[in-house]
Amino acid sequence: MNSDDLSTIRFSTADLAEKDRVAIWREQYVRKALKLDIEPINGTAFECSVMFRMLPGVQIMSTALSSVRITRGRQFLADGNGDLIFIINQSGTATALARGREIMLSEGDGLLMSASEVKVFDRHSHGGSLSFRVPRSALSKIVGGIDDSVMQLIPKGSEILKLLAGYAAPLLNEVTLSTPEFRCTAVNHLLDLIALALGATDESAALANGRALPAARLKMAKSYIIANSHQRCLSVGTVAAQLGMTPRNLQRLFASEGTTFSEFLLAQRLSRAHRMLTEPRLAQSAVATIAYDVGFSDLSYFNRTFKRCYGATPRAVRCGDPKSTETKARQLAIRRVPNRDAPEWKAFAALRG
């Protein structure tokens, strides 16, 4: 699979017969693709789902697992892979063992591990993690003495860890990454945030602070607004307080993209209203009800701004007026892999050998 494949790909044991899950997962996915071994522990049924996306220089992976032991033994080190894996444990508890150190990961903790070393990773209960696989050379350029950062716990209180997770999660489905420029920018921001999480303090850190932190904070602000745009009381003050910044600083983040908080919020509400108006199952919902449900408190204002945005009234859009327009973002396919013979499964299995 090459880095020009922009799809987000998902693998899940839900697509496999329970009696075959461990064997297929171990042989077709873990051992062939990642050069690891996996074994259920604590007598629990094996469950796993993985969603990943390849970017030029970073692989982002979101994983949910039942209780398992993951090992990279000496038999796998012959592949010569020296990538670094930065893990954020998002739920549940886990233990990582390497270099003679045992690190307990609670919810929200971070850790850097090396693919070039024997290691054991135990997930003690069902939980999830967000991880980043990065070439050693990419991180060593911006973090001095990168090997000293391996197997050093990064506690969950770190603001950078929260920003990194908040910035990375949407990238699994980010439409704007369809252009090389946006992909390059996203990768640079991810590397910057990982470097800052690892404690980089030199000139590279100063550069990372200047470009990655504002971008991460803006992405988190946008994600929060999108998730809460239906709340009529949502304001720049409430969002800023939620993110731990001042309203003025939040406004500056939007200004850096040539827009404002209010414009972004309005666009989200209008977009959601348009989707609801064209949804068959909501055909009996009054236009006013939809307007209020998406966050508008003034029906005339909703009608006016909607027509200005889409070139037709809400009622006309509902009736399928061919003159109405909307710029629809292309949705990245999330491919579900039904079985081990599927082309996507084989492509992923060939990813690393």
HELIX and SHEET records of a PDB file:
HELIX    1   1 THR A   13  ASP A   15  5                                   3    
HELIX    2   2 GLU A   18  ASP A   20  5                                   3    
HELIX    3   3 ARG A   21  ILE A   24  1                                   4    
HELIX    4   4 TRP A   25  LEU A   34  3                                  10    
HELIX    5   5 ARG A   74  ASP A   79  5                                   6    
HELIX    6   6 ARG A  136  SER A  140  1                                   5    
HELIX    7   7 ILE A  146  SER A  149  5                                   4    
HELIX    8   8 GLU A  159  ALA A  168  1                                  10    
HELIX    9   9 ALA A  169  LEU A  172  5                                   4    
HELIX   10  10 VAL A  175  SER A  178  5                                   4    
HELIX   11  11 PRO A  180  ALA A  197  1                                  18    
HELIX   12  12 GLU A  203  ASN A  228  1                                  26    
HELIX   13  13 VAL A  236  LEU A  243  1                                   8    
HELIX   14  14 PRO A  247  ALA A  255  1                                   9    
HELIX   15  15 PHE A  261  LEU A  277  1                                  17    
HELIX   16  16 PRO A  280  LEU A  282  5                                   3    
HELIX   17  17 VAL A  287  ASP A  293  1                                   7    
HELIX   18  18 LEU A  299  TYR A  310  1                                  12    
HELIX   19  19 PRO A  314  ARG A  318  1                                   5    
HELIX   20  20 PRO A  343  ALA A  349  1                                   7    
SHEET    1   A 7 GLY A 110  SER A 114  0                                        
SHEET    2   A 7 LEU A  84  ASN A  89 -1                                        
SHEET    3   A 7 GLY A 127  VAL A 134 -1                                        
SHEET    4   A 7 VAL A  58  LEU A  65 -1                                        
SHEET    5   A 7 CYS A  48  LEU A  55 -1                                        
SHEET    6   A 7 THR A   8  SER A  12 -1                                        
SHEET    7   A 7 ILE A 334  ARG A 336  1                                        
SHEET    1   B 5 ASP A  37  PRO A  40  0                                        
SHEET    2   B 5 VAL A  68  ARG A  72 -1                                        
SHEET    3   B 5 LYS A 119  ARG A 123 -1                                        
SHEET    4   B 5 ALA A  94  ALA A  98 -1                                        
SHEET    5   B 5 ARG A 101  LEU A 105 -1                                        
END                                                                             
